[in-house]
Amino acid sequence: MLITVDANGVFSGSISSSNGDTIDTTIAAQVDSNGNLTGTVSFIINSTSYTTVWQGKMTVSGNSLSMAGTWTSQSGSGTFSGNGTSSK
């Protein structure tokens, strides 16, 4: 999954399958001024629609970003984490 967060904390991104195909993805997530992350990620695989609910925290140190939290869906639940860099 590739995710971009703009200066207003609004997310966009895409999911790639194991064979490299891009899966149509709708991300409706935000980060508040305290770094609290909430939102949903929706996608379709083999004609089945999935919606995952995400909650977590995003932190910044210099130009390094990290996020971690939990997700839940109709098929189960799990954790997520990731790192990136800020363009500012």
MIDRENBA-643790 format. One record per residue (C-alpha): residue in one letter; x, y, z. Coordinates in steps of 0.001 Angstrom, whole numbers, plus 500000, padded with zeros to 6 digits. Example, Ala and Ser with C-alpha at 12.3 -4.5 7.8 and 13.67 -1.06 7.14 Angstrom:
2
A512300495500507800 S513670498940507140 
END
This chain:
88
M500000500000500000 L501262503454499073 I499815506333501071 T500200510088500738 V499090512570503415 D498747516244502512 A499369519261504761 N495735519147505920 G496037515512507066 V493962514136504177 F494962510713502829 S495108509269499324 G496790506170497991 S496647502815496285 I497050499098496952 S499134496783494775 S498361493076494543 S501021490390494860 N501325490221491054 G501880493987490799 D498397495011489644 T496947498155491208 I493666497634493062 D491100500451492987 T491166501929496473 T489144504577498287 I490792506056501370 A488760508286503672 A491146509030506524 Q492410512013508446 V495073512850511001 D494234515493513586 S496683518015515038 N497606515538517805 G498533512815515307 N495429510690515873 L494615508724512730 T491072507586511900 G489459506452508691 T488467503738506271 V490099502015503316 S487758500369500798 F488681498127497852 I487356495291495679 I489086491945495100 N487532489259492880 S484151491056492889 T484088491180496706 S484000494599498362 Y486038495133501541 T486034498060503941 T488647498306506683 V488383500739509594 W491721502189510703 Q492688503790514024 G496163504742515100 K498782507410515586 M501106509300513256 T504288510857514623 V506842513217513128 S510530513551513961 G512317516055511739 N511274515012508237 S510634511368509238 L507044510177509559 S505788506988511145 M502346505577511774 A500993502543513552 G497654501258514703 T494921498706514193 W492460497885511439 T489234495883511445 S487032494554508630 Q484307492014507966 S487091489471507354 G489164490039510471 S491497492516512106 G495170493274512452 T497822495901512920 F499539498260510511 S502695500325510579 G504723502334508126 N507427504932507734 G508037507738505282 T509454511212504829 S507951514668504763 S508487516959501800 K508410519989504109 
END
